[in-house]
């Protein structure tokens, strides 16, 4: 049977899979499969085929024309975890590849460390595959997997929940109806393996859960067969090199004996370059006048690779590549992330990849792509895949749509110090994940660890990941300022988490600055809550108007404050609600876009466009006295002054008292926290400085603490009619007068002094001659 990509795959598989799993072995037939009701339905819940779910070809960067999808209805059983051989009876059925805990699986039950999961189905090999080897492929199974074919174990036990694996089962086939049995043990957070945010929680909606979610056990990505030659290609690594317009190609294989590799790169149907080389070693294909891949122009070249014995082609596969580079470099004195040699601000969201119907498995390929398209529709150019690894088709969609991907390595359980065996397993799985996704042009950063969860050897791991994949950036720890995490001090970026934020992350001479998490603005939408009334967020907004004002205010802060301060990227929490988290721009069921899409898209576009002119802080005269005059039309005779230690504006004229003139005079000195910015010392109270405290602006004596120095440091930005003074520790929050009082005001903020009316004018100050020189 020769099956092709696209619609013909689905049509061709229906007759074959219609009876999958219904033939019983000893112990009698399993009960017929029936669906379960998910807590929430997505637009795709009712589109999932019973006999042929997820029919798309699962490995877009290593394609062959012949394959057989084994997704569908399998027999299912659960035994005690100590059972090492397949059970005699299978009393239930399950829809593969949906996790046991999900409604789409038809099981929808909690799995614990005391359970062993068992799957069984039958298949026949198409006659057209005669004379070829047969590979049994698993996209991913969580966590420890043993496979039997016709009663004989097929290869070694596989440990790992996020990487693909396969077995050559040719010698185990019987020529007729064959039986596969898969045994899986998944202790989830009771174990020490990579689990991400999975926890052994109740599968039905309930209060609590926090930032951790329902577990996702067993087979959760496509299972499939393919015929191959005995000498075959097993992996192709494609790494662009823009310095000389070449594509580095490394071809790996099995059953090799003196074979060579030949690669062709095509633009559409036109061959632009070819080259050959040894297997297992890199060789270069020229790509003249390379068409660069970027979020604004995600151009993909077609790649064809052949395995040759002499002049005979013994195997061939299809693939694709994008010509792009990712690096860091100094731009206008600040280290920035560079895409194709240019600074492009990366604006993305935290994408957890959970679904109310399929949990870790999107119900359909269209659903899998939908979340990425939503990013593009909202103006984002990046996505951080948060401590989960998606199927290869997700990366394919990101490559096609043009989204930069930060890929987290799933964390080990929190609160545990992993032992040596756990560390060895985690690092080995990480290497396999890198190998499987290293050719996707969208993937630009590996994020090793998050907020200290299961942290160890941060610096060593960052160095080793960088050496293993030097074509990408490495983030040794996302959230180095959070939760007891320890910064390894190396890697390409320094990454802060600030809720609500956006806060201040500043680059060093060796690392670019990124905001790995911020935001978390919440809005509950009636009828679209996983557990009604139990959702939480980092800052509830109450209504859509409030959410939109606050959200777009954060992006204004990033553009006007974060960019000039040296920020290269930001990750908003999050693209969708997840279980009891209601921080999403979309609801968990993907039925409602909570935000004004056009407004957020415009904010993102303005932020990204500002990359070409990120702005810089302007110079003020230093160690001189000046007075600061309001520029709002109502108030052009009012000046910044202090009174009883608090900051105000007041009308000052030549006839004002000496005390008022002195109170309205400030000595401009180099910033206490950063000499490139400024601090303002009282004229008549030397040693006391203008600072913000709980958003109110006041004067206090310098206690030389880091907090005081930060709160008393202001950076000047150019503005029509004067300057804006932004807080050094909170870029994008400004010194503002409101009802004659001085406040640190936030664009779109929740307080009365953040009122949007005349916000810009109220934050612009004219630097005038001092009233009391």
Rosetta blueprint (number, residue, H / E / L):
1 X L
2 X L
3 X L
4 X L
5 X L
6 X L
7 X H
8 X H
9 X H
10 X H
11 X H
12 X H
13 X H
14 X H
15 X H
16 X H
17 X H
18 X L
19 X L
20 X L
21 X L
22 X L
23 X L
24 X L
25 X L
26 X L
27 X L
28 X L
29 X L
30 X L
31 X L
32 X L
33 X L
34 X L
35 X L
36 X L
37 X L
38 X L
39 X L
40 X L
41 X L
42 X L
43 X L
44 X L
45 X H
46 X H
47 X H
48 X L
49 X L
50 X L
51 X L
52 X L
53 X L
54 X L
55 X L
56 X L
57 X L
58 X L
59 X L
60 X L
61 X L
62 X L
63 X E
64 X L
65 X L
66 X L
67 X L
68 X E
69 X E
70 X L
71 X L
72 X E
73 X E
74 X E
75 X E
76 X E
77 X E
78 X E
79 X E
80 X E
81 X L
82 X L
83 X L
84 X L
85 X L
86 X L
87 X L
88 X L
89 X L
90 X L
91 X L
92 X E
93 X E
94 X E
95 X E
96 X E
97 X L
98 X L
99 X L
100 X L
101 X L
102 X L
103 X H
104 X H
105 X H
106 X L
107 X L
108 X L
109 X L
110 X L
111 X L
112 X L
113 X L
114 X L
115 X E
116 X E
117 X E
118 X E
119 X E
120 X E
121 X E
122 X E
123 X E
124 X E
125 X L
126 X L
127 X H
128 X H
129 X H
130 X L
131 X L
132 X L
133 X E
134 X E
135 X E
136 X E
137 X E
138 X E
139 X L
140 X L
141 X E
142 X E
143 X L
144 X E
145 X E
146 X E
147 X E
148 X E
149 X E
150 X L
151 X L
152 X E
153 X E
154 X L
155 X L
156 X L
157 X L
158 X E
159 X E
160 X L
161 X L
162 X L
163 X L
164 X L
165 X E
166 X E
167 X E
168 X E
169 X L
170 X H
171 X H
172 X H
173 X L
174 X L
175 X L
176 X L
177 X E
178 X E
179 X E
180 X E
181 X E
182 X E
183 X E
184 X E
185 X E
186 X L
187 X L
188 X H
189 X H
190 X H
191 X L
192 X L
193 X L
194 X E
195 X L
196 X L
197 X L
198 X E
199 X E
200 X L
201 X L
202 X L
203 X L
204 X L
205 X L
206 X L
207 X L
208 X L
209 X L
210 X L
211 X L
212 X L
213 X E
214 X E
215 X L
216 X L
217 X L
218 X E
219 X E
220 X L
221 X L
222 X L
223 X E
224 X E
225 X E
226 X E
227 X E
228 X E
229 X L
230 X L
231 X L
232 X E
233 X E
234 X E
235 X E
236 X E
237 X E
238 X E
239 X E
240 X E
241 X E
242 X L
243 X L
244 X L
245 X L
246 X E
247 X E
248 X E
249 X E
250 X E
251 X E
252 X E
253 X E
254 X E
255 X L
256 X L
257 X L
258 X L
259 X L
260 X E
261 X E
262 X E
263 X E
264 X E
265 X E
266 X E
267 X E
268 X L
269 X L
270 X E
271 X E
272 X E
273 X E
274 X E
275 X E
276 X E
277 X E
278 X E
279 X L
280 X L
281 X L
282 X L
283 X E
284 X E
285 X E
286 X E
287 X L
288 X L
289 X L
290 X L
291 X L
292 X E
293 X E
294 X E
295 X L
296 X L
297 X E
298 X E
299 X L
300 X L
301 X E
302 X E
303 X E
304 X E
305 X E
306 X E
307 X E
308 X E
309 X E
310 X L
311 X L
312 X E
313 X E
314 X E
315 X E
316 X E
317 X E
318 X E
319 X E
320 X E
321 X E
322 X L
323 X E
324 X L
325 X L
326 X E
327 X E
328 X E
329 X E
330 X E
331 X E
332 X L
333 X L
334 X E
335 X E
336 X E
337 X E
338 X E
339 X E
340 X L
341 X L
342 X E
343 X E
344 X L
345 X L
346 X E
347 X E
348 X E
349 X E
350 X E
351 X E
352 X L
353 X L
354 X L
355 X E
356 X L
357 X L
358 X L
359 X E
360 X L
361 X L
362 X L
363 X L
364 X L
365 X H
366 X H
367 X H
368 X H
369 X H
370 X H
371 X H
372 X H
373 X H
374 X H
375 X H
376 X H
377 X H
378 X L
379 X L
380 X L
381 X L
382 X E
383 X E
384 X E
385 X E
386 X L
387 X L
388 X L
389 X L
390 X L
391 X L
392 X H
393 X H
394 X H
395 X H
396 X H
397 X H
398 X H
399 X H
400 X H
401 X H
402 X L
403 X L
404 X E
405 X E
406 X E
407 X E
408 X E
409 X L
410 X L
411 X L
412 X E
413 X L
414 X L
415 X L
416 X L
417 X L
418 X L
419 X L
420 X H
421 X H
422 X H
423 X H
424 X H
425 X H
426 X H
427 X H
428 X H
429 X H
430 X H
431 X H
432 X H
433 X H
434 X H
435 X H
436 X H
437 X H
438 X L
439 X L
440 X L
441 X L
442 X L
443 X E
444 X E
445 X E
446 X E
447 X E
448 X L
449 X L
450 X E
451 X L
452 X L
453 X L
454 X L
455 X L
456 X L
457 X L
458 X H
459 X H
460 X H
461 X H
462 X H
463 X H
464 X H
465 X H
466 X H
467 X H
468 X H
469 X L
470 X L
471 X L
472 X L
473 X E
474 X E
475 X E
476 X L
477 X L
478 X E
479 X L
480 X L
481 X L
482 X L
483 X L
484 X L
485 X L
486 X L
487 X L
488 X L
489 X L
490 X L
491 X E
492 X L
493 X E
494 X E
495 X E
496 X E
497 X E
498 X E
499 X L
500 X L
501 X L
502 X L
503 X L
504 X L
505 X L
506 X L
507 X L
508 X L
509 X L
510 X L
511 X L
512 X E
513 X E
514 X E
515 X E
516 X E
517 X E
518 X E
519 X E
520 X L
521 X E
522 X E
523 X L
524 X L
525 X L
526 X L
527 X L
528 X L
529 X L
530 X L
531 X L
532 X L
533 X L
534 X L
535 X L
536 X E
537 X L
538 X L
539 X E
540 X E
541 X L
542 X L
543 X L
544 X H
545 X H
546 X H
547 X H
548 X H
549 X H
550 X H
551 X H
552 X H
553 X H
554 X H
555 X H
556 X H
557 X H
558 X H
559 X H
560 X H
561 X H
562 X H
563 X H
564 X H
565 X H
566 X L
567 X E
568 X E
569 X E
570 X E
571 X E
572 X E
573 X E
574 X L
575 X L
576 X E
577 X L
578 X E
579 X L
580 X L
581 X E
582 X L
583 X L
584 X L
585 X L
586 X E
587 X L
588 X L
589 X L
590 X L
591 X L
592 X L
593 X E
594 X L
595 X L
596 X L
597 X H
598 X H
599 X H
600 X H
601 X H
602 X H
603 X H
604 X H
605 X H
606 X H
607 X H
608 X H
609 X H
610 X H
611 X H
612 X H
613 X H
614 X L
615 X L
616 X L
617 X L
618 X L
619 X L
620 X L
621 X L
622 X L
623 X L
624 X E
625 X E
626 X E
627 X E
628 X E
629 X E
630 X E
631 X L
632 X L
633 X H
634 X H
635 X H
636 X L
637 X L
638 X E
639 X E
640 X E
641 X E
642 X E
643 X E
644 X L
645 X L
646 X E
647 X E
648 X E
649 X E
650 X E
651 X E
652 X L
653 X L
654 X L
655 X L
656 X L
657 X L
658 X H
659 X H
660 X H
661 X H
662 X H
663 X H
664 X L
665 X L
666 X E
667 X E
668 X E
669 X E
670 X E
671 X L
672 X L
673 X L
674 X L
675 X L
676 X L
677 X L
678 X E
679 X E
680 X E
681 X E
682 X E
683 X L
684 X L
685 X L
686 X L
687 X L
688 X E
689 X E
690 X E
691 X E
692 X E
693 X E
694 X L
695 X L
696 X E
697 X E
698 X E
699 X E
700 X E
701 X E
702 X L
703 X L
704 X L
705 X L
706 X H
707 X H
708 X H
709 X H
710 X H
711 X H
712 X L
713 X L
714 X E
715 X E
716 X E
717 X E
718 X E
719 X E
720 X L
721 X L
722 X E
723 X E
724 X E
725 X E
726 X E
727 X E
728 X L
729 X L
730 X E
731 X E
732 X E
733 X E
734 X E
735 X E
736 X E
737 X E
738 X E
739 X L
740 X L
741 X E
742 X E
743 X E
744 X E
745 X E
746 X E
747 X L
748 X L
749 X L
750 X L
751 X L
752 X H
753 X H
754 X H
755 X L
756 X L
757 X L
758 X L
759 X H
760 X H
761 X H
762 X H
763 X L
764 X L
765 X E
766 X E
767 X E
768 X E
769 X E
770 X L
771 X L
772 X L
773 X L
